[in-house]
Amino acid sequence: MITIVIPALNESRSIEKTICDIKNTLQLAKLIPYEIIVVDDGSIDETGNLAKEFGATVIRHPHNIGYGAALKSGIKAANYDMVVITDSDGTYPILSIPILVERYNKGFDMVVGQRTGKHYRSSILKWIMRILFKFLVEWTAGRKIPDINSGLRIFSKKTILTYFPHLCDTFSFTTSATLAYMMTTRFVEYVPINYNERIGRSHVHLWRDSLRTLQFIIQAITYYNPLKIFLLMSIICIIFAIVSIMIGIFFHIATGFSMGVAAIFGSIIIFSLGLLADLLRKIMLTNKN
C-alpha cells in the first residue's frame, strides 16, 4: 500500500529511531502493507547495517552521489505506487505521515509537509536564499507556494517517474519536483508540520547547494515556462531604464539618459528572445506528441 523512502548519509545516530517511529506510526494508522527503503548514499558509518538490522530494505551507493539521486534510487525500487519521502535526521515529524496520506487520498497529485517552527527559520542567510527561490518559483508557477523544498511529501511513483529526467540529483530534487508538478497543472496540497531540530551534523553546503538550486530553478523555468524568466529580466531592465532616465533628467547627466534608453532597447530584445524561446518550447512539445 505505501512505500517510505529515506535517503541517508552517515545517519547512524538517528536511523534506528526514524525507522522505529515509521513502523509504529504506520501500524497504528493501519497503513499496511508497507515497506521502508533506506538508500545508503555512500555512508562511512553503520547507517546501512543499522537500517537493515531494524527491518528496512537497504539500497547502497558505493559513494555519495547526492540527495536527489538517492531518492530516485529508492523511488524506482518501490513496490507500491504511493510513495512518501522523508529524512533520517529527525527533523520531520513521522506522526504527520497519516495526515498527508489522508489528504493525498482526496485526489491530490502531491501533498507536502509545510515546515513551521523556530528550527525551520534557521540562519538569516538561509532565510534570504529561501525568499529568493520562493519568489522565482511563485513567479513562474503563478501561485503561492508555502514551502518549495520540504523533504516530507507524498506522491505517486507512476507520476513522478515521468519527471525524473528533469529532476535534480542533489538537494534541489524537491524544489524541481514542486516546480515540475505545478507547471504541468498537477494538484499540490500543503499541510503545516512542526520542523524539529536536526540530530547530528547537516550535510548541506550553503553556498554550493544554494547556487545549484538557483541553477536548477532557472533551468526548470526555461524548460516549463521560459517566457516568465525573460519577462522578469525585461521588467528589471525597464525599472533600471526609468531610474536612469529620471536621474539623467533631474541631475542633467547625459550618461544616465543614454543608459536608460539603452536599457529600454535591451528589455525589448530580452522579451523578444523570451517569445522565441516559448515558441521553440511549443514546437518541441508538438513534435514530442
Protein Blocks (a to p, Z undefined) as FASTA:
>chain_A
ZZcddddehilkmmmmmmmmmmmmmmmnopacdddddddehiabfklmmmmmnopacddd
fbacbjklmmmmmmmmpmbfbdcdddfeomacfklmmmmmmmmmnopabdcdddedjkln
mpmklmmmmmmmmmmmmmmnopacfblkbcbdcddfklmmmmmmmpcfblmlmmmmmmmm
mmnopacddddddddddehjdfbdfklmmmmmmmmmmmmmmmmmmmlmmmmmmmmmmmmm
mmmmmmmmmnopaklmmmmmmmmmmmmmmmmmmmmmmmmmmmmmmmmZZ
